[in-house]
Amino acid sequence: MRNATEKSTTAATTITEHEAQQVERANATNAQPVVFVHGLWLLPSSWDRWAKVFEDAGYTALTPGWPDDPETVDAANANPEVFAHKPLARSRTTSTKSSPA
């Protein structure tokens, strides 16, 4: 059996070293985990201040990244094309407005 610090890769999932360390830390505590998911063109570090607030309140904060995102802001600044070609998936929306009678 692998531990969480080994890189785990399947067809659908890649766990980074940073994420594996967070999972191991969360599993080692009895604290309630809170997962912060960042939006497009941002990085997990976008949540650093909020993660600290929740950690200080007794939670375990996890801030996973998206596949292929740079590890750091410096890496993102050095290679902005990584973000430039991320597609936005089409989503199906349902209007809550009623039709005029």
Number of C-alpha atoms within 10 A of each C-alpha: 3 7 9 18 16 12 13 14 10 7 5 6 9 15 20 20 15 14 19 19 16 19 20 13 14 18 14 9 11 10 14 13 17 15 12 17 16 16 11 12 13 17 21 21 16 15 19 14 10 13 20 14 13 15 17 11 10 13 18 22 25 24 20 21 22 18 11 10 17 20 16 12 15 10 12 17 12 11 12 14 10 15 16 9 8 12 8 7 6 6 6 6 6 6 7 6 6 6 6 4 3
